[in-house]
Amino acid sequence: LVLRGSYADEIGRFGPGDLADLDPDVQHQPIADTAEPCICIVATDAPLRFGNLLGRVVQPLLGF
C-alpha cells in the first residue's frame, strides 16, 4: 500500500492509495519515480527471494 510518493515496476505505476497484490511468479523490482520519498506498507506471507548477489548475501543477516 503506497502511503506517499510513487513507484513503478513491471506491472505499472503506483501512487498514494494504490495497492499491489503480487503472486510468487512476479519478479518485483520497484523503483521510486518521484523526487518525493516513496513510503509503503508491505506485508508478505512467504520469505523474500532476492535475485541479486548482494540481496542473497545480506538476507540471512537480516532474518528475511
Backbone as ProteinMPNN parsed JSONL, in Angstrom:
{"seq_chain_A": "LVLRGSYADEIGRFGPGDLADLDPDVQHQPIADTAEPCICIVATDAPLRFGNLLGRVVQPLLGF", "coords_chain_A": {"N_chain_A": [[0.849, -1.174, 0.0], [0.763, 2.06, -1.018], [1.674, 4.901, 0.684], [2.774, 7.429, 0.421], [4.368, 9.37, -2.132], [5.558, 7.643, -5.079], [5.966, 4.7, -7.137], [7.364, 2.675, -9.764], [7.053, -0.425, -11.473], [7.368, -3.644, -13.095], [4.691, -4.142, -13.462], [3.302, -1.716, -13.494], [2.594, 1.742, -12.681], [2.45, 3.007, -9.393], [0.772, 4.939, -6.991], [-0.063, 7.142, -4.182], [-2.384, 5.493, -2.101], [-2.69, 3.345, -3.8], [-2.628, -0.21, -4.238], [-0.775, -3.179, -4.455], [-1.083, -6.524, -5.219], [0.735, -9.196, -5.4], [1.656, -12.239, -7.059], [3.689, -15.239, -6.516], [5.097, -15.627, -8.918], [5.819, -13.223, -10.023], [8.472, -11.066, -10.661], [9.347, -8.716, -8.645], [10.499, -5.52, -8.785], [10.636, -2.714, -7.614], [10.92, 0.782, -8.378], [11.401, 3.919, -7.125], [9.779, 6.773, -8.403], [9.646, 9.554, -8.213], [10.547, 12.846, -6.979], [9.867, 12.949, -4.397], [10.063, 11.063, -1.354], [9.268, 7.57, -1.406], [6.917, 5.977, 0.42], [5.79, 3.04, 1.795], [3.532, 0.464, 2.955], [4.254, -2.819, 3.626], [3.449, -6.239, 3.324], [4.002, -9.717, 3.747], [3.552, -13.195, 3.101], [5.363, -15.134, 2.847], [8.847, -16.099, 2.667], [11.161, -13.563, 1.558], [12.601, -13.412, -1.725], [15.6, -12.765, -3.066], [17.055, -11.559, -6.043], [19.586, -10.67, -6.751], [23.148, -10.825, -6.079], [24.078, -9.361, -3.804], [21.696, -9.008, -2.304], [21.083, -11.695, -1.707], [23.262, -12.343, -0.091], [23.011, -10.612, 2.086], [20.49, -11.258, 3.065], [20.289, -13.531, 4.994], [21.499, -12.32, 7.211], [19.736, -10.311, 7.901], [17.525, -11.699, 8.567], [15.41, -12.316, 6.85]], "CA_chain_A": [[0.0, 0.0, 0.0], [1.57, 3.274, -1.114], [1.185, 5.976, 1.532], [3.295, 8.711, -0.05], [5.269, 9.197, -3.261], [5.106, 6.655, -6.06], [6.993, 3.838, -7.714], [6.997, 1.923, -10.964], [7.66, -1.745, -11.618], [6.969, -4.3, -14.344], [3.225, -4.166, -13.532], [2.819, -0.377, -13.812], [2.963, 2.816, -11.76], [1.607, 3.008, -8.206], [0.859, 6.168, -6.218], [-0.756, 7.107, -2.892], [-3.651, 4.77, -2.082], [-2.652, 2.151, -4.66], [-2.258, -1.462, -3.598], [-0.338, -4.23, -5.382], [-1.168, -7.875, -4.661], [1.529, -9.938, -6.378], [1.823, -13.675, -6.839], [5.109, -15.62, -6.461], [5.729, -15.665, -10.238], [6.194, -11.87, -10.43], [9.751, -10.543, -10.165], [9.011, -7.352, -8.248], [11.679, -4.68, -8.639], [10.102, -1.354, -7.636], [11.838, 1.912, -8.458], [10.721, 5.175, -6.814], [9.859, 7.573, -9.627], [9.414, 10.972, -7.976], [11.518, 13.488, -6.096], [9.37, 12.72, -3.04], [10.313, 9.691, -0.895], [8.169, 6.616, -1.549], [6.67, 5.299, 1.694], [4.807, 1.979, 1.577], [3.346, -0.602, 3.934], [4.468, -4.079, 2.916], [3.168, -7.468, 4.065], [4.319, -10.914, 2.982], [3.224, -14.445, 3.779], [6.421, -16.075, 2.491], [10.162, -15.449, 2.704], [11.555, -12.787, 0.387], [13.603, -14.042, -2.58], [16.368, -11.733, -3.726], [17.632, -12.041, -7.29], [20.971, -10.28, -6.964], [24.107, -11.405, -5.144], [24.08, -8.609, -2.554], [20.478, -9.358, -1.58], [21.192, -13.07, -1.192], [24.287, -12.357, 0.96], [22.501, -9.864, 3.24], [19.235, -11.843, 3.527], [20.392, -14.273, 6.268], [21.87, -11.404, 8.278], [18.574, -9.537, 8.275], [16.473, -12.612, 9.015], [14.289, -12.393, 5.894]], "C_chain_A": [[0.891, 1.232, 0.0], [0.914, 4.361, -0.266], [1.574, 7.35, 0.996], [4.286, 8.461, -1.182], [4.692, 8.215, -4.266], [6.287, 5.812, -6.516], [6.443, 3.174, -8.963], [7.71, 0.589, -10.923], [7.154, -2.358, -12.915], [5.45, -4.377, -14.525], [2.682, -2.803, -13.98], [3.331, 0.639, -12.815], [1.951, 2.839, -10.62], [1.85, 4.285, -7.416], [0.072, 6.043, -4.93], [-2.14, 6.455, -2.984], [-3.675, 3.518, -2.935], [-2.125, 0.955, -3.876], [-1.87, -2.467, -4.667], [-0.403, -5.563, -4.643], [-0.514, -8.801, -5.677], [1.604, -11.416, -6.033], [3.312, -14.025, -6.917], [5.83, -15.61, -7.812], [6.208, -14.297, -10.71], [7.532, -11.5, -9.818], [9.535, -9.066, -9.911], [10.289, -6.565, -8.005], [11.236, -3.224, -8.711], [11.2, -0.293, -7.666], [11.03, 3.178, -8.185], [10.888, 6.114, -7.999], [9.506, 9.045, -9.419], [10.528, 11.533, -7.101], [11.118, 13.301, -4.627], [9.673, 11.282, -2.613], [9.063, 8.813, -1.063], [8.049, 5.833, -0.25], [5.526, 4.315, 1.502], [4.68, 1.104, 2.812], [3.421, -1.909, 3.15], [4.151, -5.244, 3.839], [3.493, -8.651, 3.159], [3.933, -12.143, 3.796], [4.234, -15.54, 3.44], [7.761, -15.347, 2.581], [10.429, -14.661, 1.425], [12.605, -13.56, -0.399], [14.317, -12.941, -3.349], [17.054, -12.323, -4.954], [19.083, -11.67, -7.493], [21.862, -10.823, -5.848], [24.083, -10.688, -3.791], [22.855, -8.946, -1.704], [20.555, -10.74, -0.963], [22.207, -13.165, -0.063], [23.729, -11.709, 2.232], [21.25, -10.516, 3.845], [19.346, -12.62, 4.831], [20.746, -13.372, 7.456], [20.681, -10.607, 8.791], [17.413, -10.393, 8.76], [15.265, -12.679, 8.105], [14.202, -13.771, 5.306]], "O_chain_A": [[1.687, 1.424, 0.919], [-0.252, 4.699, -0.468], [0.81, 8.31, 1.099], [4.973, 7.439, -1.184], [3.483, 7.984, -4.3], [7.447, 6.167, -6.307], [5.234, 3.118, -9.186], [8.823, 0.477, -10.409], [6.572, -1.659, -13.744], [4.975, -4.648, -15.628], [1.723, -2.736, -14.748], [4.365, 0.437, -12.179], [0.747, 2.708, -10.844], [2.997, 4.673, -7.194], [-0.415, 4.96, -4.607], [-2.956, 6.817, -3.831], [-4.59, 2.705, -2.807], [-1.294, 1.091, -2.979], [-2.56, -2.596, -5.678], [0.165, -5.704, -3.559], [-1.12, -9.154, -6.689], [1.614, -11.795, -4.862], [4.115, -13.194, -7.34], [7.06, -15.587, -7.845], [6.933, -14.213, -11.702], [7.716, -11.604, -8.605], [9.538, -8.259, -10.839], [11.073, -6.906, -7.12], [11.426, -2.564, -9.733], [12.26, -0.452, -7.061], [10.088, 3.486, -8.915], [11.983, 6.25, -8.544], [9.102, 9.715, -10.369], [11.343, 10.789, -6.555], [11.94, 13.477, -3.728], [9.555, 10.367, -3.428], [7.939, 9.28, -0.878], [8.969, 5.111, 0.135], [4.428, 4.699, 1.097], [5.606, 1.014, 3.618], [2.738, -2.081, 2.141], [4.542, -5.238, 5.006], [3.283, -8.59, 1.948], [3.982, -12.128, 5.026], [4.0, -16.719, 3.707], [7.802, -14.117, 2.571], [9.979, -15.043, 0.345], [13.412, -14.282, 0.187], [13.715, -12.264, -4.183], [17.568, -13.441, -4.915], [19.762, -12.281, -8.319], [21.37, -11.231, -4.796], [24.069, -11.34, -2.747], [22.982, -9.149, -0.496], [20.138, -10.937, 0.178], [22.04, -13.985, 0.84], [23.955, -12.211, 3.333], [20.985, -10.334, 5.033], [18.538, -12.379, 5.727], [20.331, -13.642, 8.583], [20.618, -10.266, 9.973], [16.435, -9.876, 9.299], [14.186, -13.067, 8.552], [13.326, -14.037, 4.483]]}, "name": "protein", "num_of_chains": 1, "seq": "LVLRGSYADEIGRFGPGDLADLDPDVQHQPIADTAEPCICIVATDAPLRFGNLLGRVVQPLLGF"}
